[in-house]
Amino acid sequence: MPDLRVAGQDTNYILTAGNLVLDTLSNVRSTSLTFEFERKEEEFLSEFSARYDEFFKGASGESEMQINSPSQFNLLKAVKDRAQRRGAAVVISMKSTLVFPSTGQQVRIMLRGLAFGNFPVRMPARTEYVTMGLDFATGQVDIIN
């Protein structure tokens, strides 16, 4: 049996605010997710090598998607309202599911309490699709498998 690795088609993304689904992202062109750690090095007298520790700092990422629905702007509106302190502050989370095609097993990455940076909306040319980018980070990450 061939070694079927996880491809982009084997992933999905759901954005939530509280218990409401803001969007199920379906036109995602690319996503990168970085799990951030800080490595600490200490050296002591009478020891021949350094000691190392690591500390988890959180995760950050970027996504780019094509716009296919007005509902995709719900996230932008929710983040803008939260940043301008309008209404109740909503907690925005994202769940990404990776499905392994050879076994059907899944790994879920839960990013809770997201903070956002820029939301570039790109209209590159007359015959090209409009895209929206996301820049996000959080300190609350769960990996479930």
Salt bridges, closest charged atoms under 4 A:
GLU42 OE2 - LYS40 NZ 3.48
GLU47 OE2 - ARG51 NH2 2.25
GLU64 OE2 - ARG122 NH1 3.28
ASP81 OD2 - LYS77 NZ 2.97
ASP142 OD2 - ARG112 NE 3.10
